[in-house]
């Protein structure tokens, strides 16, 4: 029964392909490609709509508000109302704007955000494009989003849009370095850039023997959980710190709070999309949330075992459950932490995350080459804890000095 539920979407695709058995190989390949693309195009915009509702609802609760509560039960139809509003609003383009570039920018952002999802293994045998350079493809195509932001800021012919675009580019380039370096540790240990190989590497190959001193029920629960969760890289010191670096850098890459300086309304209005309205503005919002889902999916793939999990849920359910958990944490952070200053944001990337990610690469290499896993775990934990301690003192020591106000 579990095997059927776990592979139900794969079997549906194979059943549809049986209808085209007599067609040419080209037609069959084309149909199979369409069957892989359609779920991504159909499902993820729906997740985007639900996420906008969930974020507004959670932020409302954090800020002692109700959030959306008028359209439908508990405001569930609010995304539909917002979609109709953006589709029917007038598309206003500045007279002096570079109109072709202004129009292409949100389209490029959306296309790039959907492309990176194709290399994520969403379940067992459920990868849109199983590339042997999947991780490299993700980072390469994801960087196109930076180009679209620059296009939006420059083509609007507005100094505030340009300022917001350049600020976003500076932030994204700075945090992209630790963002990529955190993933390099996983690639080093696995020895492959394939996302499927990385997920497979987080499955335990040596089943743990029965622990002593437990009842039969507790033994079964312990073995089931450990053999399905114990191989996740996040439980290794280099994997834990790599995941923290990855997650913090992803917040900056997505321009989410507390790293949302490109959209600091009190300083530069609304950043690079100041001059966008209607459907084009909605495309930017769609690209942002789809990128959020994609980045969380990559974090799950690299550090949280991908679709691996106890067999109480199918593999695809585990994958999306982990993604939603990370997204809820991102929303929680947005409603909790204040926005950083520009100097704090850049200093944190270059003075703290970058050196910590370099030390983490060293720790992952040592862990891989040390024969004893127990000793390797302790040694790498000591290295990373020491690096974290001294880098924290170096970065935070000056910023926490008492300020003297001359004209207070």
Secondary structure, 3 states (H helix, E strand, C coil): CHHHHHCHHHHHHHHHHHCCCCCCHHHHHHHHHHHHHHHHHHHHHHHHHHHHHHHHHHHHHHCCCCCCCCCCHHHCCHHHHHHHHHHHCCCCCCCCCCHHHHHHHHHHHHHHHHHHHCCCECCCCCECCCCCCHHHHHHHHHCHHHHHHHHHHHHCCCHHHHHHHHHHHHHHHHHHHHHHHHHHHHHHHHCCCCHHHHHHHCCCCCCCCCCCCCCHHHHHHHHHHHHHHCCCHHHCHHHHHHHHHHHHHHHHHCCCCCCCHHHCHHHHCCHHHCCCCHHHHHHHHHHHHHHHHHHHHHHHHHHCCCCCCCCCCCHHHHHHHHHHHHHHHHHHHHCCCCCCCHHHHHHHHHHHHHHHHHHHHHHHHHHHHCCCHHHHHHHHHHHHHHHHHHHHHHHHHHHCCCCCCCCC
